[in-house]
């Protein structure tokens, strides 16, 4: 009886298999992996490209998935980056995204059926080089004094409407470029060098508040001038009126000021480069207070010292970020702190952990730090808390080509994360 039951059970299982209820039908002897080829890459950009494949045969078993594999190494496969562009045979198109500019990639189409995965022929391509576009000045790097020309622009600021303000150093003026304009209008200075209220001499930094008041670090006059909209003269809001020799380290004096930042309360923060300190001037104050560095003007590399600070930025919590140029670092000073901490750089060099005479610093809306790296013609981006940075503009040697910078003096990042750069020795403003 027991033998009869075992026989009946075996016959039942066999019948179920023959009826097609098995989830994995057996592989036929004629089945094989698909046959396909890779389409040459096209529509190549800085961070993306298009490719695809043609699947000539599914190998006798339906294609379950197909797409493109890519890598910076040869013979990419599904262990690398890949797309999944559906199933079935025929022609398919893939969009490759998240690529790195000026980088060579290797790609292969793939197709998978129940037998396995087949790959097409290998194709390579190189993404485009990152380049900037000139939005003020001459793209060929020549200096001039016409309305569409600049001469050693040291500072740049972009307002909420997209107007570009430029501290045009050797022309002793501030130029305003409307969005898309090829020439600017003079909104401050432009009356030659000198100490008078309608003049500025070698402006180095610029800040525009929400009321469109323009604050200018009047470098050679050792003062900060405020020009209200439409004014033909400025008023001194920091430093003392004077020309060239009227400088010092007293609390009411400045010495070759560079970068400037004005907080929502109207406090003015000045990178007092020649005095190796950052000064804070309250609204209507006749003296400043030292908030970073040595108040007497002594330079140094200790945590409580600075050496020729050229840029300053203040975040929403009152933290100061200082481009400590001759110490090749960015220092962060908490409100009321007696010393700073290094958040970028710290030694001279062009690796991702180093800087070369950083001239300016800016934070975007998410807290990323952007640095104008003067010596190496690049803009470095450091994420908050990072131990190294990445090059987001320039970095291709010093020069005048669209993918190059030459001594970037200032960086500004708008809410759309467009980067505006005062490309000092190229006499232009570049937008990346």
C-alpha positions as CSV (number, residue, x, y, z in Angstrom):
1,X,0.0,0.0,0.0
2,X,2.9,2.4,0.9
3,X,4.5,1.8,-2.5
4,X,1.3,2.7,-4.3
5,X,0.9,6.0,-2.4
6,X,4.5,7.0,-3.2
7,X,3.9,6.2,-6.9
8,X,0.6,8.3,-7.0
9,X,2.4,11.3,-5.4
10,X,5.2,11.1,-8.0
11,X,2.7,11.0,-10.8
12,X,0.9,14.1,-9.3
13,X,4.0,16.1,-9.2
14,X,5.0,15.1,-12.7
15,X,1.5,16.2,-14.0
16,X,1.8,19.6,-12.4
17,X,5.2,20.2,-14.1
18,X,3.9,19.2,-17.5
19,X,0.8,21.4,-17.1
20,X,3.0,24.6,-17.1
21,X,2.5,25.6,-13.5
22,X,6.3,25.9,-12.9
23,X,7.4,29.6,-12.4
24,X,10.7,28.9,-14.2
25,X,10.2,27.0,-17.4
26,X,13.3,24.9,-18.3
27,X,16.0,26.4,-20.5
28,X,15.8,25.1,-24.0
29,X,19.0,23.9,-25.6
30,X,18.7,26.6,-28.3
31,X,18.5,29.5,-25.8
32,X,21.5,31.9,-25.5
33,X,22.4,35.4,-24.3
34,X,21.3,38.4,-26.4
35,X,23.2,39.9,-29.3
36,X,23.6,43.7,-29.3
37,X,25.8,46.6,-30.2
38,X,26.5,50.0,-28.5
39,X,25.4,53.3,-30.0
40,X,28.2,56.0,-30.2
41,X,27.8,58.7,-27.5
42,X,26.2,62.0,-28.6
43,X,24.8,65.2,-27.1
44,X,27.9,65.3,-24.9
45,X,27.9,68.0,-22.3
46,X,29.9,68.7,-19.1
47,X,27.9,66.4,-16.9
48,X,25.7,64.3,-19.3
49,X,25.6,62.4,-22.6
50,X,23.3,60.2,-24.6
51,X,24.0,56.7,-25.9
52,X,22.0,53.5,-26.3
53,X,22.1,50.2,-28.0
54,X,20.5,48.0,-30.7
55,X,19.5,44.5,-29.6
56,X,19.5,42.3,-32.7
57,X,18.5,39.0,-31.0
58,X,17.1,38.2,-27.6
59,X,18.7,34.8,-27.7
60,X,15.4,32.9,-27.8
61,X,14.4,34.2,-24.4
62,X,12.8,37.6,-23.6
63,X,15.1,40.4,-22.7
64,X,14.3,41.4,-19.1
65,X,16.4,44.5,-18.9
66,X,18.7,46.6,-21.0
67,X,20.6,49.9,-20.7
68,X,24.1,51.4,-20.7
69,X,27.0,50.7,-18.2
70,X,29.7,53.3,-17.8
71,X,33.0,53.8,-15.9
72,X,36.2,55.7,-16.1
73,X,37.8,52.3,-16.5
74,X,37.6,50.0,-19.5
75,X,35.1,47.2,-19.9
76,X,32.3,48.6,-17.7
77,X,29.7,46.2,-16.4
78,X,26.7,46.1,-14.1
79,X,29.0,46.5,-11.1
80,X,29.6,50.1,-12.3
81,X,27.1,52.8,-13.0
82,X,24.3,51.8,-15.3
83,X,20.9,52.7,-16.6
84,X,17.8,50.5,-16.9
85,X,15.8,51.5,-20.0
86,X,13.2,48.8,-20.0
87,X,12.9,45.3,-21.6
88,X,12.5,43.7,-25.0
89,X,14.7,43.9,-28.1
90,X,15.3,46.6,-30.7
91,X,16.8,50.1,-30.3
92,X,16.9,52.0,-27.0
93,X,18.3,55.3,-25.9
94,X,20.0,56.0,-22.5
95,X,20.6,59.3,-20.7
96,X,23.9,59.3,-18.8
97,X,23.9,61.9,-16.0
98,X,26.0,62.9,-13.0
99,X,29.2,62.9,-15.1
100,X,32.4,64.9,-14.3
101,X,33.6,67.6,-16.8
102,X,36.7,66.9,-18.9
103,X,36.7,63.2,-18.1
104,X,36.9,60.2,-20.4
105,X,34.3,57.5,-19.9
106,X,33.9,54.0,-21.3
107,X,30.5,52.7,-22.1
108,X,28.9,49.4,-23.2
109,X,25.2,48.5,-23.8
110,X,23.9,45.5,-22.0
111,X,20.9,43.2,-22.2
112,X,19.8,40.6,-19.7
113,X,17.6,37.5,-20.3
114,X,17.1,34.4,-18.2
115,X,20.4,32.9,-19.6
116,X,22.5,35.9,-18.5
117,X,23.8,39.3,-19.5
118,X,25.4,40.2,-22.8
119,X,27.5,43.4,-23.5
120,X,27.9,45.3,-26.7
121,X,31.1,46.8,-28.1
122,X,32.9,49.4,-26.0
123,X,32.7,53.1,-26.9
124,X,34.5,56.0,-25.2
125,X,33.9,59.7,-25.1
126,X,35.2,62.7,-23.1
127,X,32.8,65.2,-21.4
128,X,33.2,68.9,-22.1
129,X,35.5,71.2,-20.2
130,X,33.8,73.5,-17.7
131,X,33.9,77.0,-19.0
132,X,32.7,80.4,-17.9
133,X,31.0,83.1,-19.9
134,X,32.0,86.8,-19.7
135,X,29.2,88.9,-18.3
136,X,31.2,92.2,-17.8
137,X,34.4,93.4,-19.4
138,X,36.2,92.0,-22.5
139,X,36.2,88.2,-22.8
140,X,39.7,88.4,-24.4
141,X,41.2,89.9,-21.2
142,X,42.0,93.3,-22.4
143,X,41.6,96.3,-20.1
144,X,39.9,99.5,-20.9
145,X,37.9,102.4,-19.5
146,X,34.9,102.4,-21.7
147,X,31.4,101.6,-20.4
148,X,31.8,98.0,-21.4
149,X,35.3,97.6,-20.2
150,X,37.1,97.0,-16.9
151,X,40.6,97.3,-15.5
152,X,41.5,95.0,-12.7
153,X,38.1,94.3,-11.2
154,X,38.6,93.5,-7.5
155,X,35.1,93.0,-6.3
156,X,31.7,91.7,-7.6
157,X,28.2,91.7,-6.1
158,X,24.9,90.5,-7.7
159,X,21.6,91.9,-6.3
160,X,18.3,90.0,-6.2
161,X,17.3,91.4,-9.6
162,X,20.5,90.1,-11.3
163,X,22.2,93.4,-11.6
164,X,26.0,93.0,-11.4
165,X,28.1,95.6,-9.5
166,X,31.8,95.7,-10.1
167,X,34.6,97.4,-8.1
168,X,36.6,98.5,-11.1
169,X,39.9,99.1,-9.4
170,X,42.1,100.8,-11.9
171,X,39.2,102.9,-13.3
172,X,38.4,104.2,-9.8
173,X,34.7,103.5,-10.1
174,X,31.9,101.1,-9.5
175,X,30.1,99.8,-12.6
176,X,26.5,98.4,-12.7
177,X,25.6,96.0,-15.4
178,X,21.9,95.2,-15.9
179,X,21.1,91.5,-16.6
180,X,22.3,90.7,-20.1
181,X,23.8,94.1,-20.7
182,X,27.1,94.3,-22.6
183,X,28.1,97.7,-21.0
184,X,27.7,99.1,-17.6
185,X,26.9,102.5,-16.0
186,X,29.0,104.2,-13.4
187,X,27.1,104.4,-10.1
188,X,30.0,105.5,-7.9
189,X,33.3,107.3,-8.5
190,X,34.5,107.7,-12.1
191,X,35.9,111.2,-11.3
192,X,39.5,110.2,-11.1
193,X,41.5,109.2,-8.1
194,X,41.3,111.3,-5.0
195,X,39.9,111.8,-1.5
196,X,36.9,113.9,-2.3
197,X,33.4,112.7,-1.8
198,X,32.7,112.2,-5.5
199,X,35.9,110.1,-5.9
200,X,37.1,106.7,-4.9
201,X,40.7,105.4,-5.4
202,X,41.4,101.8,-6.2
203,X,38.2,100.2,-4.9
204,X,38.8,96.7,-3.6
205,X,35.4,95.4,-2.3
206,X,31.7,96.1,-2.7
207,X,28.5,95.2,-0.9
208,X,24.9,96.3,-1.9
209,X,22.2,96.2,0.8
210,X,18.5,95.6,0.3
211,X,17.9,99.3,0.0
212,X,20.4,99.4,-2.9
213,X,22.9,101.4,-0.9
214,X,26.4,100.7,-2.2
215,X,29.2,100.2,0.3
216,X,32.7,100.4,-1.2
217,X,36.1,99.7,0.4
218,X,38.0,102.7,-0.9
219,X,41.4,100.9,-0.8
220,X,43.9,103.6,-1.4
221,X,41.9,106.2,0.6
222,X,41.7,103.8,3.6
223,X,38.0,104.3,4.1
224,X,34.6,102.8,3.4
225,X,32.2,105.0,1.3
226,X,28.5,104.6,1.2
227,X,26.6,105.7,-1.9
228,X,22.9,105.8,-1.8
229,X,20.9,105.1,-5.0
230,X,21.3,107.9,-7.6
231,X,23.8,109.8,-5.5
232,X,26.7,111.7,-7.1
233,X,28.8,111.6,-4.0
234,X,29.5,109.2,-1.2
235,X,29.8,109.5,2.6
236,X,32.5,108.0,4.8
237,X,31.1,105.3,7.1
238,X,34.3,103.8,8.3
239,X,37.9,105.0,8.4
240,X,38.8,108.7,8.1
241,X,38.6,111.0,5.1
242,X,42.0,111.4,3.5
243,X,44.2,110.3,0.8
244,X,46.9,107.6,0.7
245,X,48.9,108.5,3.8
246,X,45.8,108.8,6.1
247,X,46.1,105.3,7.4
248,X,46.8,103.6,10.7
249,X,45.9,101.0,13.2
250,X,43.9,103.2,15.6
251,X,40.3,102.1,16.1
252,X,39.1,104.9,13.9
253,X,41.5,104.1,11.1
254,X,42.0,101.5,8.3
255,X,45.0,100.4,6.3
256,X,44.4,99.1,2.8
257,X,40.9,97.6,3.4
258,X,39.7,94.9,1.0
259,X,36.6,92.7,1.5
260,X,33.4,94.0,3.1
261,X,30.2,92.6,4.4
262,X,27.1,94.4,5.8
263,X,24.7,92.5,8.0
264,X,20.9,93.0,8.2
265,X,21.4,95.4,11.1
266,X,23.7,97.6,9.2
267,X,26.9,96.5,10.9
268,X,29.9,96.8,8.6
269,X,32.6,94.1,8.7
270,X,35.9,95.1,7.0
271,X,38.8,92.9,6.1
272,X,41.5,95.5,7.2
273,X,44.2,93.8,5.3
274,X,47.1,96.1,6.1
275,X,46.3,95.9,9.8
276,X,45.9,92.1,9.8
277,X,42.5,92.3,11.4
278,X,38.7,92.4,10.8
279,X,36.9,95.5,12.0
280,X,33.3,95.8,12.9
281,X,31.7,99.3,12.6
282,X,28.2,99.7,14.0
283,X,25.8,102.1,12.2
284,X,26.9,105.7,12.6
285,X,29.9,104.7,14.7
286,X,33.1,106.8,14.5
287,X,35.3,103.9,15.6
288,X,35.5,100.2,14.8
289,X,36.1,97.2,17.1
290,X,38.4,94.3,16.3
291,X,36.4,91.1,15.9
292,X,39.2,88.9,14.5
293,X,43.0,89.2,14.5
294,X,45.2,91.5,16.5
295,X,43.8,95.0,17.2
296,X,47.2,96.6,17.0
297,X,47.8,95.3,13.5
298,X,50.4,92.6,14.2
299,X,50.5,89.7,11.7
300,X,50.8,86.1,12.6
301,X,49.7,82.5,11.9
302,X,48.5,81.5,15.4
303,X,44.7,80.8,15.8
304,X,44.2,84.3,17.2
305,X,46.0,86.0,14.4
306,X,45.6,86.9,10.8
307,X,48.1,87.8,8.0
308,X,46.7,90.1,5.3
309,X,43.0,89.1,5.4
310,X,41.4,90.0,2.1
311,X,37.8,88.7,2.4
312,X,35.1,88.4,5.0
313,X,31.7,86.8,5.1
314,X,29.2,86.7,8.0
315,X,26.6,83.9,8.1
316,X,23.2,84.0,9.7
317,X,24.5,83.0,13.1
318,X,27.1,85.7,13.2
319,X,30.1,83.5,12.4
320,X,32.9,85.2,10.5
321,X,34.6,83.5,7.6
322,X,37.9,85.2,6.7
323,X,40.1,84.7,3.7
324,X,43.4,84.8,5.6
325,X,45.5,85.3,2.4
326,X,49.1,85.1,3.5
327,X,48.3,82.1,5.8
328,X,46.7,80.3,2.9
329,X,43.6,79.4,4.9
330,X,40.0,80.3,5.6
331,X,39.4,81.0,9.3
332,X,36.0,80.8,11.0
333,X,35.4,83.0,14.1
334,X,32.4,82.4,16.2
335,X,30.7,85.5,17.7
336,X,32.8,86.9,20.5
337,X,35.6,84.4,20.0
338,X,39.2,85.3,20.7
339,X,40.5,82.9,18.1
340,X,39.5,81.2,15.0
341,X,39.5,77.7,13.6
342,X,40.7,76.7,10.1
343,X,37.9,75.4,7.9
344,X,39.8,75.3,4.6
345,X,43.4,75.2,3.6
346,X,46.2,75.9,6.0
347,X,49.2,75.4,3.8
348,X,50.3,76.8,0.4
349,X,49.7,74.4,-2.6
350,X,47.2,73.4,-5.2
351,X,46.1,70.0,-3.9
352,X,42.4,69.7,-2.8
353,X,43.4,70.3,0.8
354,X,45.5,73.4,0.1
355,X,45.0,77.0,-1.0
356,X,47.2,79.7,-2.5
357,X,46.7,83.2,-1.2
358,X,42.9,83.0,-1.0
359,X,41.5,86.5,-1.7
360,X,37.8,86.1,-0.9
361,X,35.2,83.8,0.6
362,X,31.5,83.3,0.2
363,X,28.9,80.9,1.6
364,X,25.9,79.7,-0.5
365,X,22.4,79.1,0.8
366,X,23.3,75.6,2.0
367,X,26.5,76.5,3.8
368,X,29.0,75.4,1.2
369,X,32.2,77.6,1.3
370,X,33.4,79.1,-2.0
371,X,37.0,80.4,-2.1
372,X,38.7,82.6,-4.7
373,X,42.1,80.9,-4.8
374,X,44.3,83.7,-6.2
375,X,47.6,81.9,-6.9
376,X,46.1,78.9,-8.7
377,X,43.4,80.6,-10.8
378,X,40.5,78.6,-9.4
379,X,37.4,78.7,-7.3
380,X,37.4,76.0,-4.6
381,X,34.2,74.7,-3.0
382,X,34.4,73.2,0.5
383,X,31.3,71.5,2.0
384,X,30.6,72.3,5.6
385,X,33.0,70.2,7.7
386,X,34.9,68.9,4.8
387,X,38.7,68.3,4.9
388,X,39.2,69.0,1.2
389,X,37.7,71.0,-1.6
390,X,36.7,70.6,-5.2
391,X,37.4,72.9,-8.1
392,X,34.2,74.4,-9.4
393,X,35.6,77.1,-11.7
394,X,39.0,77.5,-13.4
395,X,41.8,75.2,-12.2
396,X,43.2,74.8,-15.7
397,X,46.3,77.0,-15.3
398,X,46.4,80.7,-15.4
399,X,45.1,82.2,-18.7
400,X,42.4,83.9,-20.6
401,X,40.6,81.0,-22.2
402,X,36.9,80.4,-21.2
403,X,37.9,77.6,-18.9
404,X,40.6,79.6,-17.1
405,X,41.0,82.3,-14.6
406,X,43.9,84.6,-13.8
407,X,44.1,85.8,-10.2
408,X,40.5,85.6,-9.2
409,X,39.9,88.4,-6.6
410,X,36.3,87.9,-5.5
411,X,33.6,85.3,-5.7
412,X,29.8,85.7,-5.4
413,X,27.2,82.9,-5.6
414,X,23.6,83.7,-6.3
415,X,20.5,81.8,-5.1
416,X,20.6,79.8,-8.4
417,X,24.1,78.7,-7.4
418,X,25.6,80.6,-10.4
419,X,29.1,81.6,-9.6
420,X,30.3,85.1,-10.4
421,X,34.0,85.8,-10.4
422,X,36.1,89.0,-10.5
423,X,38.8,87.7,-12.8
424,X,41.3,90.4,-11.8
425,X,44.1,90.1,-14.3
426,X,41.8,89.1,-17.1
427,X,39.8,92.4,-16.6
428,X,36.4,90.7,-16.7
429,X,33.6,89.1,-14.7
430,X,33.0,85.4,-15.4
431,X,29.8,83.5,-14.7
432,X,30.0,79.8,-14.2
